[in-house]
């Protein structure tokens, strides 16, 4: 079950995470973003002991999207120790995404 936590900032959330954080930058109107939901659920099921997945709505958090140079949706950014280490743009299968993430964890 997911646990909701409050943080003072996005950076604080990233830095306080003991696990690498995969941030899904999405928008509700984006069809491929909606297609990523079951894919990310599958990735989470496989990697939940090694990875945290966070969704950020680019319509609500435009400053975060700008700060992280999000120009295409969906864009996934992997953060380790609060720093971005890899980004993935566009739709991928769960198997492809897991294969790309595992060597980075």
C-alpha positions in Angstrom: 0.0 0.0 0.0 1.3 3.5 -0.9 2.1 5.8 1.9 1.6 9.6 1.5 4.3 11.8 2.9 4.6 15.5 3.1 7.8 17.2 2.1 8.8 20.9 2.1 10.3 20.5 -1.4 10.8 18.2 -4.3 14.6 18.3 -3.6 14.1 17.4 0.1 12.0 14.3 -1.0 14.7 13.2 -3.4 17.5 13.7 -0.9 15.7 11.9 2.0 14.9 8.8 -0.1 17.0 5.8 0.8 16.2 4.3 -2.6 16.8 5.8 -6.1 13.7 7.7 -7.2 12.2 7.3 -10.7 10.1 10.4 -11.4 7.3 10.1 -13.9 6.7 13.6 -15.4 3.2 13.4 -16.9 0.1 15.3 -17.8 -3.5 14.1 -17.6 -4.2 15.0 -21.2 -1.2 13.0 -22.5 -2.4 9.6 -23.9 1.1 8.0 -23.8 1.4 9.1 -20.1 -1.9 7.3 -19.3 -0.5 4.2 -21.1 2.5 4.4 -18.7 0.4 3.8 -15.6 0.1 0.0 -15.9 3.7 -0.2 -17.2 5.0 1.7 -14.1 2.8 -0.5 -11.9 4.6 -3.6 -13.3 8.0 -1.9 -12.9 7.1 -1.1 -9.3 6.1 -4.7 -8.6 9.4 -6.0 -9.9 11.7 -3.3 -8.5 9.9 -2.0 -5.4 12.7 -3.1 -3.0 15.3 -1.2 -5.1 13.4 1.8 -6.5 10.7 4.4 -5.5 8.4 5.7 -8.2 7.0 9.2 -7.9 4.5 10.9 -10.3 4.7 14.6 -11.0 1.9 16.4 -12.9 3.6 18.9 -15.1 0.5 21.0 -15.3 0.4 21.5 -11.5 4.2 21.7 -11.1 5.3 23.7 -14.1 8.4 25.1 -12.3 9.7 21.5 -11.6 9.1 20.6 -15.3 11.0 23.7 -16.4 13.8 23.1 -13.9 14.3 19.6 -15.1 14.0 20.4 -18.8 10.9 18.4 -19.5 9.9 19.1 -23.1 8.4 15.7 -24.1 5.8 13.6 -22.3 6.1 11.1 -20.8 9.6 11.7 -19.4 11.0 9.6 -16.6 14.1 10.8 -14.7 16.0 8.6 -12.4 17.5 10.3 -9.3 20.1 8.9 -7.0 21.2 10.8 -3.9 19.0 13.8 -5.1 20.8 14.1 -8.5 19.5 13.1 -11.9 21.4 10.2 -13.4 19.3 9.1 -16.4 16.3 10.2 -18.3 13.9 8.2 -20.5 11.6 10.0 -22.9 8.6 8.4 -24.5 6.6 5.2 -24.1 8.5 2.0 -23.3 7.4 -1.5 -22.3 7.8 -2.6 -18.7 10.4 -5.2 -19.8 12.4 -2.5 -21.7 12.3 -0.1 -18.8 13.3 -2.7 -16.3 16.2 -3.7 -18.4 17.3 -0.1 -18.7 16.9 0.6 -15.0 18.4 -2.5 -13.4 22.1 -1.7 -14.2 21.6 1.8 -12.8 20.2 0.7 -9.4 
